Amino acid sequence: MIELDAASFLLQWAVGGLFFTWVTTRRREVGIGYGWTMRITFGLMAAASILVSRFLHPVPVRDAAAVGVVLATAYAYFVSYQRRAAGVAGQREVVERRTARVAAMTGIDKDEERFDRDVPEFPPSLDLIAPAIGVIGLVAAGIDAGSPAWLSVARILIGAAFLGAITDAMLLGHWYLVQPGLARGPLLELVRWTQRIWPFEVLIMVIPVSQGMLAVLSGSIDDDYGGILGWMWATCAVTTLGLLLVTRAALKERQYSAVMAATGLLYLAILTAFGTDLVARAVLS
């Protein structure tokens, strides 16, 4: 049997979110404040994992890794804040082009946001340290969760990627309100990543056939609710994929409102994605 542990889940969510923060920050397009928001959000989740484990089920290696995640995230935030005057390359180029266009059209050199080119930019590679440490904790959490260990570890790692990608996509959608004119590439990339991970998330929950969600759907495993939880999981899985496809379709529209529509769809997708991961793991625990 594989157990579902709250501290492991919080660390899982934090590690996935921090990894896909790097996926976005490495593009050097999204404003520096987005990175601050993500590091604070997921750093607090990792800290909550440490706190929860003290009252529920301590796992020394997992908890030590969670401490490392918090410290690495705090360090990345500190470096980013210290170098905030540099901004990011992509954002600087957009601001400078707009300033030049306004000056050419009106003759007015509008005082837009200025960046200090003498300050080195934040290196996105620092955002990889925390999730790298966190993976060690997730492997330890998977081994501790029960047998078979390989299946438990696979579920927690794939779940981390799945929940991290969809959460970051939803949060990034909101950032477009803060940074109007941001290209849709960063958001599309996260949606694509979520779509790529979705088949693995579903597959890892249905194997082995005799002990996975297919057994719940067939009635071989009793979910204590007459099979309702099994069909709820199936509905969540299918709906998540459908919402991701519709989100991609929405982002093909030229109007800026399409980004807001996509963000609303991702709101729904994150709920069904959590159902896809948590319902299955709760039923199978």
C-alpha positions in Angstrom: 0.0 0.0 0.0 1.2 3.5 -0.8 0.3 6.3 1.7 -0.7 9.8 0.9 1.2 12.2 3.2 0.4 15.9 3.5 4.0 17.0 4.0 5.1 15.0 1.0 2.3 16.5 -1.1 3.3 20.1 -0.1 6.9 19.5 -1.0 5.9 17.8 -4.2 3.8 20.8 -5.2 6.6 23.2 -4.3 9.3 21.4 -6.2 7.2 21.1 -9.3 6.3 24.8 -9.1 9.9 25.9 -8.6 11.1 23.8 -11.5 8.6 25.3 -13.9 9.5 28.8 -12.5 12.9 28.2 -14.0 11.3 27.0 -17.3 9.8 30.5 -17.5 12.6 32.7 -16.1 15.2 31.1 -18.4 13.4 32.7 -21.3 14.3 36.2 -20.0 10.9 37.6 -21.1 8.7 37.8 -18.0 9.3 40.6 -15.5 11.5 40.1 -12.5 8.6 40.4 -10.1 7.0 37.2 -11.5 10.0 35.3 -10.2 9.7 36.9 -6.8 6.0 35.9 -6.6 6.7 32.3 -7.5 9.7 31.9 -5.2 7.7 33.3 -2.2 4.7 31.1 -3.0 6.5 27.8 -3.4 9.1 28.6 -0.8 6.3 29.0 1.8 4.8 25.7 0.6 8.2 23.9 1.3 8.3 25.6 4.7 4.7 24.4 5.4 5.9 20.9 4.5 8.5 21.1 7.3 6.0 22.3 9.8 3.3 19.7 8.9 5.9 16.9 9.1 6.7 17.7 12.7 3.1 17.1 13.7 2.2 14.2 11.4 4.9 11.9 9.9 8.5 13.0 9.9 10.8 11.6 7.2 14.4 12.8 8.0 15.7 12.9 4.4 12.6 14.5 3.0 12.4 17.1 5.7 16.2 17.9 5.4 15.6 18.4 1.6 12.7 20.6 2.3 14.9 22.8 4.5 17.4 22.9 1.5 14.6 23.9 -0.8 13.6 26.8 1.4 17.2 28.1 1.8 17.9 27.7 -2.0 14.7 29.5 -2.8 15.5 32.3 -0.4 18.9 32.7 -1.9 17.6 32.9 -5.4 15.1 35.5 -4.3 17.8 37.5 -2.5 20.1 37.5 -5.6 17.1 38.5 -7.9 16.1 41.3 -5.6 19.7 42.6 -5.3 19.9 42.7 -9.1 16.4 44.1 -9.7 17.8 47.3 -11.4 18.9 45.2 -14.3 15.4 43.9 -15.1 15.4 41.1 -17.7 16.7 41.3 -21.3 13.4 40.6 -23.0 11.4 43.1 -21.0 14.1 45.8 -21.5 14.0 45.4 -25.3 10.2 45.7 -25.3 10.2 48.9 -23.1 13.0 50.4 -25.2 11.1 49.7 -28.5 8.0 51.2 -27.2 9.8 54.3 -25.9 11.4 54.8 -29.2 8.1 54.4 -31.1 6.3 56.9 -28.9 9.2 59.4 -29.3 9.1 59.0 -33.1 5.3 59.4 -33.3 4.9 62.3 -30.8 8.3 63.8 -30.5 8.0 63.3 -26.8 10.7 61.2 -25.1 8.4 59.6 -22.5 10.1 58.7 -19.2 9.5 54.9 -19.2 10.8 52.4 -16.8 14.6 52.5 -16.9 17.1 49.7 -16.4 20.7 49.8 -15.2 22.8 48.0 -17.8 25.8 48.0 -15.4 24.1 45.7 -13.0 24.4 42.0 -13.9 21.1 40.2 -14.6 19.8 37.5 -12.3 21.1 34.1 -13.5 18.1 31.8 -14.1 20.2 28.7 -13.3 19.8 29.6 -9.6 16.2 28.6 -9.9 17.3 25.1 -10.6 19.0 24.6 -7.2 15.9 24.3 -5.1 14.0 21.8 -7.3 17.2 19.7 -7.6 17.5 19.5 -3.8 13.7 18.8 -3.6 13.9 15.8 -5.9 16.1 14.1 -3.4 13.4 14.7 -0.7 10.6 13.5 -3.1 12.5 10.2 -3.8 12.9 9.7 0.0 9.2 10.5 0.5 8.2 8.0 -2.2 10.3 5.2 -0.7 8.8 5.9 2.7 5.3 6.0 1.4 5.1 2.2 0.8 5.6 -0.6 -1.6 6.3 -0.9 -4.5 8.8 1.9 -4.0 9.4 2.5 -7.7 5.7 3.1 -8.3 5.4 5.4 -5.3 8.5 7.4 -6.4 7.2 7.6 -10.0 3.8 8.9 -8.8 5.2 11.6 -6.6 7.8 12.8 -9.2 5.3 12.8 -12.1 2.7 14.4 -9.9 5.2 17.1 -9.0 5.8 18.0 -12.6 2.1 17.8 -13.5 0.8 20.0 -10.6 3.8 22.4 -10.9 3.2 23.0 -14.6 -0.5 23.6 -14.3 -0.1 25.9 -11.3 2.6 28.0 -12.9 0.5 28.3 -16.0 -2.4 29.6 -14.1 -0.3 32.1 -12.1 1.5 33.2 -15.2 -1.8 34.0 -16.9 -2.5 36.5 -14.1 0.9 38.1 -14.7 -0.2 39.4 -18.1 -2.3 41.9 -16.1 0.9 43.2 -14.6 3.0 43.1 -17.8 0.7 44.0 -20.7 2.2 43.3 -24.1 4.1 40.2 -22.9 4.3 37.7 -25.7 2.2 34.5 -25.3 5.2 32.2 -25.7 5.9 31.7 -22.0 2.3 30.8 -21.3 2.0 28.5 -24.3 5.1 26.7 -23.2 3.7 25.8 -19.8 0.4 24.7 -21.3 2.3 22.5 -23.7 4.4 21.0 -20.9 1.2 20.2 -19.0 -0.2 18.4 -22.0 3.0 16.4 -22.5 3.0 15.3 -18.8 -0.8 14.5 -18.7 -0.4 11.0 -20.4 2.3 10.0 -17.9 0.1 11.2 -15.0 -2.8 9.1 -16.1 -0.7 6.1 -17.0 1.1 6.0 -13.6 -2.3 6.0 -11.8 -3.7 3.0 -13.8 -0.7 0.7 -13.4 -0.5 -2.0 -12.3 -3.8 -2.9 -13.8 -4.9 -5.0 -10.9 -4.0 -2.3 -8.3 -4.6 1.0 -10.2 -7.5 3.1 -11.1 -8.8 0.7 -13.7 -9.3 -1.8 -10.9 -11.3 0.9 -9.1 -13.4 1.6 -12.2 -14.1 -2.1 -12.6 -15.0 -2.5 -9.0 -12.1 -4.8 -8.1 -10.9 -2.2 -5.6 -13.7 -0.7 -3.4 -13.5 3.1 -3.0 -16.1 2.9 -0.3 -18.4 5.1 -2.3 -19.8 2.7 -4.8 -17.3 3.5 -7.5 -18.1 7.2 -7.5 -14.5 8.3 -6.8 -13.2 6.2 -9.6 -15.5 7.9 -12.1 -14.8 11.2 -10.6 -11.1 10.6 -11.2 -11.8 9.6 -14.8 -13.9 12.7 -15.3 -11.2 14.9 -13.9 -8.5 13.4 -16.1 -10.5 13.8 -19.3 -11.7 17.3 -18.4 -8.2 18.4 -17.6 -7.0 17.4 -21.1 -10.1 19.0 -22.7 -9.5 22.3 -20.8 -5.8 22.4 -21.9 -6.8 21.9 -25.5 -9.4 24.7 -25.3 -6.8 26.9 -23.6 -4.4 26.5 -26.5 -7.2 27.3 -28.9 -8.0 30.4 -27.0 -4.4 31.6 -27.1 -4.5 31.5 -30.9 -6.9 34.4 -30.9 -5.2 37.8 -31.5 -7.3 39.8 -28.9 -5.7 40.5 -25.5 -8.9 39.2 -23.9 -7.9 35.7 -25.2 -5.2 35.6 -22.5 -7.7 36.3 -19.8 -10.0 33.7 -21.2 -7.2 31.2 -21.2 -6.4 32.1 -17.6 -10.0 31.4 -16.6 -9.8 28.0 -18.3 -6.6 27.3 -16.4 -8.5 28.1 -13.2 -10.8 25.2 -14.0 -8.0 23.0 -15.2 -6.0 23.3 -12.0 -9.0 22.0 -10.1 -9.5 19.0 -12.3 -5.7 18.4 -12.4 -5.7 18.2 -8.6 -8.6 15.8 -8.8 -6.6 13.7 -11.3 -3.7 13.4 -8.9 -5.1 13.5 -5.4 -8.3 11.5 -5.9 -6.3 8.6 -7.4 -3.7 8.7 -4.7 -6.3 8.9 -2.0 -8.3 6.0 -3.3 -5.2 3.9 -3.9 -3.5 4.7 -0.5 
